[in-house]
Amino acid sequence: MLREAYGRNGVETSAEQLGYVERDSRRRSDVVMAGVVMDLELVGGRGGSLVAKYFTRDVGRALAVAGRLESAGLRPNVVRSGPNYVVYITTMDLLKLAEGDGEIRRAIALYLAEKAKDGTPRQRELAEKILRRHPLFSLPIAFLLP
């Protein structure tokens, strides 16, 4: 929707044009998809879900990031949230990506394990539901240790 409004449909943008610089130290909730560092977040709802989000205040950058994710075969959504634009990837796309990429699968599993152990009561509930629904993220405990 935003892409049509700003005329950026189908425009390829390189990492240099994005001004993208990978962070030196990533947080546990960070995962890199198509060269973009995104934050994992549990979202409440009926059954709960997991999304990966990228925040920016620049609509051009948001649309460029969405284009990069689309070129990687994902279906990103771009929405406005207060002063920010949020590019997010849904649970189904995260599952598809995790099936093919062990590093992303491990990052998601670590995030869910951390939330199931140390999150708020609602985060624990959501993380446990996701882990039960998707055994792909249930890793052996030895694999989770650094």
C-alpha positions in Angstrom: 0.0 0.0 0.0 2.7 2.5 0.9 4.9 1.4 -2.0 2.2 2.4 -4.5 1.7 5.8 -2.7 5.4 6.7 -2.9 6.0 5.2 -6.3 8.7 2.7 -5.1 7.1 -0.5 -6.5 9.7 -2.8 -7.9 12.7 -0.5 -7.3 15.9 -2.3 -6.4 18.0 -0.6 -3.7 21.5 -1.5 -2.6 22.8 -1.7 0.9 24.9 1.5 0.3 21.8 3.4 -0.7 20.1 2.3 2.4 22.9 3.6 4.6 22.9 0.2 6.2 25.7 -0.5 8.7 25.5 -3.8 10.6 25.7 -3.2 14.4 28.8 -4.4 16.1 27.0 -6.1 19.0 23.6 -7.6 18.3 21.0 -8.1 20.9 19.5 -11.6 21.5 16.3 -10.5 19.8 18.1 -9.5 16.6 18.1 -11.6 13.5 19.7 -10.8 10.1 17.4 -11.4 7.1 18.5 -10.5 3.6 21.2 -8.2 5.1 18.8 -6.3 7.3 19.0 -6.5 11.1 15.5 -7.1 12.4 14.1 -7.4 16.0 12.1 -10.4 17.0 9.0 -9.7 19.0 6.2 -11.8 20.5 2.8 -10.5 19.6 -0.3 -11.3 21.6 -3.6 -12.2 20.0 -5.7 -15.3 19.8 -2.8 -17.8 19.9 0.1 -15.5 19.8 2.7 -15.1 17.1 6.3 -14.1 16.5 7.2 -11.3 14.1 10.5 -9.7 13.0 10.4 -5.9 12.8 12.6 -3.2 11.4 11.9 0.4 12.6 12.8 3.6 10.7 11.6 7.2 10.5 12.3 7.4 6.8 9.6 6.1 4.4 12.1 5.7 1.6 14.3 3.5 3.8 11.3 1.5 4.9 10.3 0.8 1.3 13.8 0.0 0.3 14.1 -2.5 3.1 10.8 -4.0 2.1 12.1 -4.3 -1.4 15.2 -6.2 -0.2 13.1 -8.6 1.8 10.7 -9.1 -1.2 13.7 -9.9 -3.4 14.7 -12.6 -0.9 11.2 -14.2 -1.3 9.6 -12.8 1.8 6.3 -10.9 2.1 7.1 -7.8 4.2 4.4 -5.4 5.4 5.0 -1.7 5.9 2.9 0.2 8.4 3.2 3.6 10.2 3.5 3.5 13.9 3.6 6.9 15.5 6.6 8.7 14.1 8.1 5.5 12.7 7.6 3.2 9.8 7.7 -0.5 10.7 8.6 -3.2 8.2 7.6 -6.6 9.6 7.7 -10.2 8.6 5.0 -12.5 9.8 5.3 -15.9 11.6 4.7 -17.9 8.4 7.5 -16.2 6.6 9.8 -16.6 9.6 9.0 -20.4 9.6 9.7 -20.6 5.9 13.0 -18.9 6.4 14.0 -20.9 9.5 13.4 -24.2 7.6 16.2 -23.3 5.2 18.6 -21.3 7.4 20.0 -22.9 10.5 21.4 -19.6 11.9 17.9 -18.0 11.8 16.4 -21.1 13.3 18.9 -21.0 16.1 18.3 -17.3 16.8 14.5 -17.8 16.9 14.9 -20.8 19.2 17.2 -18.9 21.6 14.8 -16.0 21.7 11.8 -18.2 22.4 13.7 -20.2 25.0 14.8 -17.0 26.7 11.2 -15.6 26.8 9.8 -19.0 28.0 12.3 -18.9 30.9 12.7 -15.2 31.8 9.9 -13.3 30.1 6.8 -11.8 31.7 4.0 -14.2 32.4 2.3 -13.3 29.1 5.6 -13.7 27.1 6.1 -17.1 28.8 2.7 -18.2 27.8 3.1 -17.0 24.1 6.6 -18.5 23.8 5.5 -21.9 25.2 2.5 -21.9 22.8 4.8 -21.2 19.8 7.3 -23.8 20.9 4.5 -26.4 21.2 3.0 -25.5 17.8 6.3 -25.4 15.9 8.7 -28.2 17.1 11.2 -26.8 14.5 12.3 -24.4 17.3 12.6 -27.0 20.1 16.3 -27.5 20.1 18.4 -29.8 22.4 19.6 -27.9 25.5 23.2 -28.5 24.6 22.7 -26.6 21.3 21.3 -23.6 23.2 24.3 -23.2 25.4 27.0 -20.8 24.2 
